[in-house]
Amino acid sequence: MKLVAEISMYPLKEQYIEPIQEFIDRLNTYERLSVLTSATNTVVSGDYLPTMQLLAEEMQRSHKKVGQAIFVCKFLNGDKMSTDI
């Protein structure tokens, strides 16, 4: 089963661009993920459970480094989508 996740990250600190870019850069290191970034969000797709695990690990990593950050996520069943990203 495929997962498509749309994620927006909002670090609660004055210097917010660097933590967002670091999060996106880390996601792009995983060959098994497809990552598409726009001005307001990042869309990640891959096999359902491994993708959820990687997202959880990377969000936790960001929280440990940044402190407070809001992640707004939408999760979709990629198997039911007409096209892949």
Protein Blocks (a to p, Z undefined) as FASTA:
>chain_A
ZZdddddddddbfblmlmmmmmmmmmmmpmkbccdddfkbccddddfklmmmmmmmmmmm
mmmmnopaddddddddfklpfbdZZ
